[in-house]
Amino acid sequence: MPEFNVLVVDDEEDFRDTLVKRLRKRNLDVQGVESGQKALELLDKVRFDVVILDVKMPGIDGVETLQEIKRKKPLIEVIMLTGHGSVEMGIQGMKLGAFEYVMKPADIDGLMEKMRRACKKKFFHEEKIRQTKEP
Amino acid sequence: MASKKHRILQRKIICMALFFAIVPLSSLGLTIYYQFRVAYTTRIMQDLKNMAENRQHTIAIFLKERTAQLSLLVDGYTFNRLKDQEGLEEAFSSLQRHSRSFVDLGVIDADGRHLAYVGPYNLKKQNYRDTDWFNLALVNDKYISDVFMGFRKVPHFIIAVRGWSGDKPWILRATINSEVFDNIVGSAQVGENGDAFIINKEGILQTKPRSGGNVLEQSEYSGLIKAGFGNRVAMKGIGGEKALFATRWIKDKTWLLVIKQSPQHELRPLTIARFISIVVFVGGFFVILLSGFFITRLMMARLIQSEREKAALDDRLIQSSKMAALGKLAAGIAHEVNNPLAVIKEKAGWIQDLLEEEDVANSVNFKEFSDSLDKIDRHVERARKVTHRLLGFARRMEPMNERVNVNRVLDETISFLENEAKFNNIAILTDYFEELPETMSDSAQLQQVFLNILDNAIDAIGKNGEVKIQTTYNSEEKYIAVLFFDNGPGIPEEVQKKIFDPFYTTREVGKGTGLGLSISYSIMEKLGGRISVDSQDGHGTVFTIILPMKKG
């Protein structure tokens, strides 16, 4: 039983595939897609706890995708993946509800730590909602 | 300090100024001098001409009067009365009563016999039949001779008047007192060298010139007659000496009155005028030369200064445009390099993950794999730092606008480096301007600049030395200046030019990115300030930060 479900959205295939493999090895249920469009489509079908979202992508960029995700599934926590040049976009993403931003090249342990905290937050929210619904 | 180009320009301007000043100056001087000369010469000539006319007139009257006196005797006395010695003496004494112009008086008959004579010479027995004057006197009513020796062997001239006794002519002859006549002529000898004399048509002297020569000798000025001098005034060179001559015909154009004036005397005011004009010209020349020199020197100083200012401005413009271009390039490179770096890091991480698999851990080369992965990871990290700093240099982030106390920012910065400085035995001294006002700026970015400079200073000194930080406030031009002095080895001039260029480093490979000062430079530009370096090789370095005073 994996800890939680992760969706990696990044257009750089080598990076995405490797990150997916490494996260799977850390006992997570991980899937990777190459664009914001695909991510949104997949979110409709599959349940994810955390989305790792590159801010710079062709097509719909990270910030727009983030807004769409938050509109569809407000409880999903998003971690923005930025280059050095796009720190501002990461900060903007946090203003728009992203959990955190991580600069590339990311350190895997740091990323794991952040994802765990994001998940904890999500599970806490879900628990609260369940409690308000139950009585 | 003036370069060769400036010296040439200065010389050109001076030459041009001299030319445009000297041409009108000299033409004005020459024109005035020339006009003055013409006017003055005309006046001198006129004076000379007047004098000559005056003398001509006087001589003409003198001769006419003397002739008239003799005519009166011829008409008033009878031949018989005058040929008588007593009668002649009476007539002579009546003549002498009016003037002492006559020396003697004689009566001669048609055959040339001297019938009666009154005078100092013993001439009574002389016969004049063969003399030139006598034959001429016989055919003329009145006759005035040229100067001749005659029987008395003394130069003289005579006036003869013809009378008639029946149908036979007789002659009353008188000798003119040469002294009296010479006085009349000589009164025109004015000035120190002025001369006046009479020559006849053959150029024989009739009166004695002041300048030498005797009566009856050929005059050295006889050339005047050949040169066509009649009633004229002109400058003429005779015998190698130039002189002013005024000549008049007298005695029915048989005598020429010559009045001579030396130009040295008469034209002395002209010589003085010429001398004065030359002095004024030379003086003016030097005044113009001097003023030209000083004015152009002043101009050159201004020119050099403005050129220097322009060069400094150009340098700054070039530097900042270079920075902008390099900034864009750096950002592009950083982006492009960063993505592959991320992939490399992930791949290395993945291999690392796989190394934990049991079969690989048992491999003989496991340690080699692990070490290589560590190295890859470390160098990715190193490359990441470079791209990070590159982006920091290129980043177009708006600076914060907060109240900044520069002294406090400096203190903070020093605290970061204190340990490193102490370890290397480097003292960090501060000399703050205590009432330094706060300014609106970005303290974090300022701190980065200060840190870069201090870090470089400590690095440059190595061990044992000191860094002095001084802050000042210029209330007039409203800026804060921070100066960092170090007593390190200094920076050679060719290095100073490149010191703010990105990637320029003097440190060994891997120790420095060469971005610190270029980042500082672009930060200071963004903050509206300036950073500059001044160093003498071997005598330490001063970095100066100028921060504009901005009120919040």
Interface residues (C-beta under 8 A of the other chain):
Chain A: E12 D14 F15 T18 L19 K21 R22 K25 G83 H84 G85 E88 K104 P105 A106 I108
Chain B: A331 A334 H335 N338 N339 L341 A342 V343 I344 K345 E346 K347 G349 W350 D353 V380 R384 T387 H388 L391 R395 M397
